[in-house]
Amino acid sequence: MKTENCKAYELLRKEELKGIKSTGYLLKHKKSGARVLLVENDDNNKVFSIGFRTPPSDSTGVPHIMEHSVLCGSRNFPAKDPFVELVKGSLNTFLNAMTYPDKTVYPVASCNEKDFQNLMHVYMDAVLYPNIYQHEEIFRQEGWSYKLDSKEDKLSYNGVVYNEMKGAFSSPEGVLDRVVLNTLFPDTSYANESGGDPEFIPDLTYEQFLDFHRTYYHPSNSYIYLYGDMDMEEKLNWLDQEYLSRYDAADVDSEIRLQKPFEEMVEKEIPYSIASEEPEEENTYLSYNKVIGTSLDKELYLAFQILDYALLSAPGAPLKKALTDAGIGKDIIGSYDNGIYQPVFSIIAKNADPEQKTAFVDTIETVLKNIVKNGMDKKALEAGINYHEFRYREADFGGYPKGLMYGLQMMDSWLYDENEPFMHIEALDTFEFLKNQVGGRYFEELIQTYLLNNTHGAVVVVKPEKGRTARMDRELDQKLQAYKDSLSEEEKEALVKRTKDLEEYQSAPDKEEDIQKIPVLKVSDISREIEPIRNEEMKLGNIPAVFHDIDTNGIGYVEVMFDLSGIPEEKLPYVGILQSVLGIIDTENYEYGELFNEINMHTGGIGTSLELYNDVTHIREKEFKATFEIKAKALYSQMPVAFSMMREILTASKLNDTARIREILAMLKSRLLMKFQSSGHTTAALRALSYASPSAKLKDMTNGIEFYQTVAEIEEHFEEKKEALSQELQNLAGQIFRADNMMISYTAEREGLEGLAKLTEELAAKLPEGEKEETACVIHCQKRNEGFKTASKVQYVARTGNFIDHGASYTGALQILKVILSYDYLWQNIRVKGGAYGCMSNFNRIGEGYMVSYRDPNLRRTMDVYEGVVEYLENFTVSDRDMNKYIIGTISNLDQPMTPAAKGDRSMNLYMNHVSEEMIRKERAEVLDAKQEDIRALAAVVKAMLSAEQICVIGGEDKMEENKEMFDCVTKF
Ligand SMILES: [Zn+2]
């Protein structure tokens, strides 16, 4: 981008951000003084955020109430809840707002340019021109208000934030966090509660609330952030013209002040509420807290994350171990909060007793002194550094957009020094620095300076008190009663009227024209292009491989896949056991604990799984491939270690260690049972599909109900079966892990291929020889509609069938059907009317369809609802606006942004399933072009699925007995 094309801004700094492959620009908007940060790169998941520095001067929670209130309508978008409309009619990948102890931020994210612009527009309008000045009701609804329904009624407080904080103030962890912060910084804004203390929230007046907005929600006090692949110049000019140019720079005093260090550590004890039947013993939280420099110290910021890992968080870390061995608390946790100006390092013992306080402090200080004297465990430090560096480079934040997390991290320095936004995000040099310190005295000196010699600290004890909540509620009732008694009749009437007025404001529907003002996407705005498939067939040595050329920031994701085709049907459950055992059993060179540490010191982790790939070009033959996979992720330079550890697991595991196998089976059994109870819907749907689908049957045999039955059977007769089992596992390992049976899937940049062929060959050479036979998995299916009885009061009711087997075919419109059923028909009938917690459906390319309910009080009634889908679809009638919304909702599901690892997995899945780009493009077009009649036509698909009449229910004994005639058999697990 060219900043000279944005005349309204001054460029203060430009920086290449190597660690996150971006270019950073720090700007200032000349007229308004707004601080602007651009992070330009090719990430399509764009992020916009506007934040304000909002130090609270009391504990009324005004920053938090403001955060809620500005999203309740604004000048250009006056509907009362634009937020909810945006959630439904947009492709956003993030939409929220957050209040912190010193800042309030409003981030949005989307991969769609127009959607992104819409979200940005609504958010800018919300923060700068909220309707709070026109409608006091917003303050009363979100903050607090008196509630008096009639003159005779009890007077009470109401308000969204008021109620939210009452909840937050009752959790002991919440109490502890807050008190630590308040205690360590008594002379700064951190002494106050930005979220609001329910005791003080009612002290806030409407006028003070508006003043807070006037003071802090000014561009001069703002932090605007744009991230990703977009036309930055256009965005900057739009921001200038539409909003920023209307403001003149103002002098906003929102500085976060430094707390002067204490001369001596302080102590604080504070109660939290427990119910009268809960024990007071072993229910206290002991915490030891120290202030660690400021967040403007780049090395400290990272070094203490590593110390947290090495001293406290890793399994077997010295502080954790010493406190546990001394019997102080049942759980030891550490935290290092570096999202405030003066970061805090905390050591917390949960489930302790107050009289252990002295022993707690002594143990910590003794351990730390010994470490300073004898030196830190180098391996632990190296593991800690690698752990954090790996996560920094991988930047895999699961469902959260990368740009969002980067933006929040940049605030850790930017908020306290407006010239320093890049300090922590550009961390490669800092990691190098820290690596060089291992073996020296650097970390020991940090412990001496910041933990042992540092008097700016506090020991905070949070202690249980029985019936505290009830007592406080009583006191509040008395206070309100006294207030009510002091009022004249007219004043009481006025309160009743105000209560009614607020309710009227809330229940009045928005004007249609106001709703229309909220921008929603149209189908025509959505790209018809699909996410590219990146598969490149190659040989690594003699081994066939598929390479996925994806920008992974220097990390290789390797999957070694072994074909299971030759394994006879009756052996498959043992393959499931083999998969469960490998990686957590001793090997020839390591105990399993050491194995785990060694892996984490050099790589990002190693795991195993069983995968299934259905061939969509041979649907009628139901062809599929099953594989045993071992996967590793590591920096390219560490790939040799990843391969050698994979080899260790595959070839040197002690599968004759029957004592350990027994432990693993017991754990497996209890986990499977737990899974059936907590997510019985997927279990029941899989089981019902297995009546007619060989691949579903295989999955059930290795991870579902049949697998459980096998594991339970072996575990119960372990002594008689252990030798045979151990032999079986060794035979299978020899049969499966063979070079001629092997294939590689690899996701990385091209440079990450270097050396991989050699590593693959070396691994293959260590595997036993065998001869590849061209056999397919042969699996026999049989329909037997089953009911599984549990002790629960709710059911998981599954109905499945293959609609292709029964004469229908797949179309992209089925993806919309999922959304329609879940927003409308199934939602209405199974959740709203039936009282189930949830319900879902799926229809895939190989013809497998299911509908299943989740925590459902019904059984037969739910089956009837499924039958009703056909009629519902035959008569399906929809407005254009709703059809548009269903399509946007479907696209939003299909276009969920993916991490590099997920992109590689997707490409490999498509490769193995033989799905072509044309197929995906066709499906997408079928979604985008769908009309009412296309949805009506799906009645035939659902009818075909239902005609298979496959059912499986997991649920309560009574319901099952009542409906016995529906099943071929009713059993327990
Ligand atoms: Zn809130």
Residues whose N, C-alpha, C, O or C-beta is under 5 A from the ligand:
A	BS01	ZN	E164
